Amino acid sequence: MKKILLMIQNINHYEERIINELNNQGYKVEVFDVLNPKYSKARKIKNPFLRLYNNKYLKKYKGINLKDKLEAEEILKDLKKLNYDYDIFLKIGCIYLAENVLKFIKSKVKICISHHWDSSIRMKKCNFELEKKYFNKISSYERDDVKNFDLKYLSNFYFYRNKNEIIEYDVYTLMSKNDESRENLLYKIAEKLLKEKFKINFILYSPNLTIKEKLGIRLTDKGISVIEMVKAESKSKAVLELCHSLNKGYTFRTFDCIGMRKKLITNNKDIINEDFYNPNNILIIDEKNINIPREFIDSPYEDLPEEIYEKYSLENWIKQLLDVK
């Protein structure tokens, strides 16, 4: 049985699905919680003169941040306590590791793999050139990063298959309130759909709610688990997915629709080039002239070739992720 040392970003409980699938495929997984608050607390510089020296000189003129060094030292201290019988070191998500940490791990583990499910534009500390020195394979769901930094492409996946839930609404979406242009588009779409008598279930999430509900869009400051989300998606005829202005990669919602055989409404024009694209199942909207035909929503979903469902499943995603050939 191969053993994996895993560092993974917590993202709406998808990490639990990944760990479970790794176990199902015969891997023994040990999770190192690199995002534990104790490591961020280690960044605190108590000495006011040293803090001033760091801010005014080291960061500005040397490109060095003592806070990164303090955090790395704390992480390294805990890493050195582990028994290194791992076959693979796997890092998934927006996790920054200092070079001395990467160097130590690479000296202990032969195969190191890094996967990114966010754009480098949004990951301020992302350093692919540094990662290339220590990882056998680096992959990303963002095709621009794949092209610009010579990475391996790996899309997101689905894990929830069609359960034939009773349909309760026409269009569903869950969106975070972190992109003004996307939020404005959401309100335009909601207004259009309500005017045409569509039944919608639109949810806007923000940890700090400062606006009032309007146009039937519900607001929440409570996290919604991935299980709750996919069950809500399964009760809708179609799912609306709007790209973040700084991302082009296809989100999990796109692949949820494949697994559940649901219609997808999106503003991502690149999707027309994908092997899972079917105009009967996927509607690409024109943001300046929004038109969502009733016949698109009500017409039956057209099944895709079986190899497509296999390709984008979590099971196959794990196999592709760990393939270092």
N, C-alpha and C positions, 0 to 999 in steps of 0.2 A: 504494500500500500504506500503510495507516494504521499509525502507530507508537504503542506503549503503553509508558509508564513504569510499572512494576509493583512494588509493595511487597506481599509476601504472607507470611503466617505459615506456617512449616513444620509441616504436620500430617500425619504418617504418609505422606508422599509424594503426597498428593492435589494438592499444588501443582505437581508435575511433570505430572500429567494435565491440569491447567488450562492450563499453559503450552503443552503440546503441542497442545491443542485450539485455543487462540488462534492458534498458528502454522498449524494446518490450515485455519482460517477466514480466513487471509490477513493476519493482523496480524503486524507485526514487534515483538517484545517485548524490552524491556531491563529486567532485574531489578535493582532497587536493594536491596541486602541491609541493610535498616534494623535487622535483629535481629543484626547482626554484633557479637560480644562487645566489639569495640573501643569501641562506643558506650556500652555499660553500664559499661565501665572508666572512661570519661570522667566518670562521675558521682562519682568519688571526690574528696572534698574533703581535700586534704593538710594544709592549715593547721588545727591543732586548735582554735584560737580561732574561726576562721570556721565550722568544723563545729559547734561549740557554739552560735554565734550563729544558725546555720541551724536547728538542732534545737529550741532553746529559745525563739527569738523569731520568726523569719521564718515557719516552718511553723505555729507555734501561733497567732500573732496576725495575720499578714498573708496566710496561705494561700499562701505562696510557698515553693518548694523549690529551692534553688540547684542541687541535683543534676539536676533536670529541665532547668534552664537550661544547665548544662554539657554535658549530653547533646545538647540541641537545637543548641547551637553547633557541636558536632562533626559532627552530621548535616548541618547547613546548609553547613558548610565543604565537604563532599564533594558535596552537591547542586549547589553553585555551579560545580563543575568540569565538569558535564555540558553537552552541546550540546542546547539546547532546541528540537528539531524534533518534539516529541511532539504527537500529536493528542489523546491521552487519558492522564490519570493515574488509575491504578487501585490502590486499597488494599483488601486482602482479609484478614480475620482480626483477631485481638486486637493491633492495632498502635496505640499512642498517639503522636500527633505534636503537639508544642507549637504554639501559635498562630503564632509567627513562622515556623516551618517551613511550615505550611499556607499562610500568606499569601504566602510566596515562591513556592511551587509554583503557586498559583492565578494569580500574576502572570505565570507562564511558560506555563501549559497551560490551554487554554480549557475543556475538559471534564474534570471531576474526579468520580470515582465511588468510593463506599465501600461495602463489603459486610461484614456481621458474621455469623459463624457460631458465636457464643456469646451467652449471655444477659448483659445489662448488669449483672445482679446479681453475676455472677462476674467481670466486667471492672471492676475498681476504678477505673480511670482513664477509663472511657468517658464521653465528653461529647458527646452528640448535638447539643446546642444550639451548641456550638463548631463541630462538623462542618457544621452547616447553613449557616454563614456562608461556607464555602469549597467545599462539594461540590454539584454539580448534582443528584446523586442519592445517597441513602443507603438501603440495603436490609438486611434481616435475615431470618434463618430463624426467629427467635423472635417468635411472633405477639403476645405481650404487649408487647414492645418496639415492634412495628409500631403497635399501638393506642395505647400511652401516649406515644410520641414522634413520631407521624405519619410513619412510614417506609414504604418499599415492601416488600412481602412477597416473599421469594424463598427457596424451600425448598432443601434439598440435592439431590443428583443421583445417578445411577448411571452407571458407565462400562463395567462388566463384564457382558456378556450371557451367557445360558445356554450352557454348553459341554457339557452332558450328561455330567458327571463320574459315575464309579461311586460310588454312595451307600455311605458307611461308618458313618454314625451317624444317630440320630434328631434330635437337637437340638444346635446349636452356639452358643457365644457367646464373645466376647472382651471383657473388661471391665477398666477401670482401677480400682485400689484407691484411690479418692479420695472415696468417699461411703459412710459406715457403714450408713445405712439401706438403700441399694441392695445393698450387699454382704450384709447379713443376709437380704434377700429372695432373693438368688441362692442362698444356702445352703439356704434353705427349699425352693426349687424343685428344687435338685439332690437333696435328700433325698427329695422326693416322686417325682421321675422315676426314681430308682434303685430305690425301693421297688416301683415298678410296672414294673420291668424295661426301662426305656427305655435306649438306648445314647446316652450324652452325651459331648460334647467341650467342656468348659467351661474357659476359661483366664482367670486373674486376673493382671493385670500390675501390678507395682510396682517402681520403681527400687531400693527398699530393702525386701527381703523380711525380715520379722520373725515370720512365722507359719508353721505347718506345713500341709502339704496335708491336706485332709480331704474326704470325700464325693465323691471322684473329681474334684475341681477341681484342675487343674494350676496351679502358680504359676510365674511367670517374671519375671526382671528384665531380660530382653532385649527390645528393641523388635521388634514384628512388622510387617513392611511391609504396605501395603495389598494388594499382589498376593498375598502369602501368606495374608492374611486372607480375601479373596474366594474364593480357591481352596479354603480350608477350608470356607467357607460353602457352596460349590457341591457339596461332598461330603456335605452334611447334608440331611435332608428338611425341616427347619425351622430357623429362626434365632431365638434369644432376644434381645430388646432391652429393657433396663430403663432407664428415664429417670433421669438424675441429679436429685436432689431440687431443684436450683436451675435446672433446664432443663425447658421444655415442648416445645421444637422437636424435630422428627423428625431423628434422627441419620442418618448415611450408611447404617447397617445397614438401616433401613427401605427405602431406595431400592435398595440392593443386591438386596433380595428382589424388587423389581419387575423389575429387569433380568434376574435369574437365574430368575425365576418360581419363587420359593421361598415356603414358608409362613413367616409371621411370628408370633411370640408376644411380646406387649408388655403393659406396664402403663399405657400412655398411652391414657387413655379418650377423648381428643379425636380420635383417629384415626377414630372412627366417622363423623365429619363430612367426611372427605376423599373426593375423587372416585375414589381408587384403593382405597377400602375395599370388601372383599368378605368376608363372614363365613366363607366357605369357605377363604379364604386367610389371614385375619388373626384371631388369637384374642386377645381382651382378657382378661387374667387378673384375678381378684379377689384382691388381696393377702392378705385375711383368710381366704379359702377357696379355696386354689389347686386348680384342676382343669384338667388338660390331657388331654382325651380321646384315646385311641389312634386313634379314627376320624378325628380332625382331622389328626393327623400322617400317617396312611396314605392318606387319600383324595387323589385327583388334584388338582393345582393347576388352578384355573379361569382361563383366559386372560382378560386385560382387553382392552378396546377398544384398537385400535392407536394411537389418539391419546393414550392415557395413557402408553404406552411412549415416544412421541415427546416428550411434555410434560416428562417427568422425566429425559430423557437429558442427558448432559453437553453435547452439541451445542446443544440448545435452551437449556440453562442459561446458556451463554455469550451467546447471543443476547439473552436476557432481562436478563442482568446489564448488558450494554452499551447497552441501549435506554433512552435518556434522554427519550423523548417524554412 
